[in-house]
Amino acid sequence: MSATLLELWQRTVCAAPGAPALFDAHAGRTWTRAEIAALGASWHARHGAEAQGGLVVFGEPNGPEWLRVFLGLLGCGATVAALDPGEPVVARRAVAEQIGADFLWLDGALQPTGRRRTAGRAAFRLIKLTSGSTGAPRALRFTDAQLVADGRQVCSSMDIRPGDVNLGCVPFGHSYGLGNVVVPLLAQGTVIVSGGVVLPHVLAEVIAEWKPTVFPAVPALLRILAEAEIPRARLGSLRTVISAGAPLTPEIAQAFHGRFGLKVHNFYGSSETGGIAYDRTGEAGWTGRSVGTPLDGVQLRFGAGGRFSVASPAVAGRGIFRAADRGELNAAGELVLLGRAGRMIKIAGRRIDPAEIEQALRELPGVNDAFVAPHPERADALAAVVASREFGPALREALRAKIAAWKIPKKMLVVPEFPLTARGKTDTRRLRELLARG
């Protein structure tokens, strides 16, 4: 039987208890493995008997307190549902109700929800929450083995080593943060830097002082760093820069490289599967040709219309999941995304994939991102929101040279940047609201 995440952490601590585990940039303090382990043990000693075997919802900022609660919950055999720290209390209570949680960790205390405990939860270690089509969260249940497998596949494919230092900007409780930041610490001792405010100059200071070597990021963060007047040397400790959570445009990848001399490695995955594909060379993101090759241990199976399934030991459930995206492998074995399945729109009797128009818009000079949807008022037309500094008429004229006239959105809103969710992903609900109001 494979080791649990807690057992791997205990082995990591025993191997070198005095080694650093967390650099808390906000407090200016280094936490050793033994000290972080003691934090988890203290939480368990105080709350473990009550939380034993239960389902607990919590949301803490990245840092020692997050690890204290998470390790304490692991120690008492609880199932964990980690929320973004910015979620308001009313939203946390609603999530706890929707997923049938036993407790909500809030203000330093376990607050019972009044739900009756459900048998069989001990088989699961963590619940990832992802938005469904109705906006209500879907609860995805993962075992220890699946969480460990995702972290192992990420570290192997991205060459994240025990001696590396991970910059912990993405939320620890998000699928990206768990696989790229938390599990590497617990399973192999990869140090985390946390506590830096996500503002370009502050983040650059954190990197210069604490010298992380791996930077899991989102495209919006890379863009604002590239646009800031930051000396290249401030980011000189970085060896690997990763982009996930939203599409990485060639413009962002090229701008970041031009500013700091670092290639950006595209990373594609989902909450259901963990990591799927990774651009090992950084060339695919530079050109926009693909999202990289499958991660070590990941198999892709393609069906009709480009729908593909992801199989790996990290996938929730029975180890295979049919992705919502369509795609194909190019001659280099890289995954090329062809748009979302089910997004086809019929315009004047002809079917069109919005992803085709979004890609054409992203290829225009000055365009950072694009979102295309049915026109909110006309059944025979499309609408688009474009993140750009160009004016709408100029974009429309440039688009005429790339696609047929009937495919050009009748309504086009231009915004400086796209709104993001707390997880760093494009907030498509907000974009639809903009189209409805604009």
PyMOL commands that set and color helices and strands:
alter all, ss='L'
color gray80, all
select helices_A, chain A and resi 5-15+33-51+64-75+89-98+121-123+144-158+175-188+200-210+219-227+232-235+250-260+283-287+304-306+354-362+392-399+405-407+428-437
alter helices_A, ss='H'
color red, helices_A
select strands_A, chain A and resi 20-24+29-32+55-58+79-82+103-106+109-112+126-131+137-142+165-167+191-194+214-217+240-243+264-270+274-278+293-294+299-302+307-311+320-329+335-340+345-347+350-352+367-374+382-388+411-415
alter strands_A, ss='S'
color yellow, strands_A
deselect
rebuild
show_as cartoon
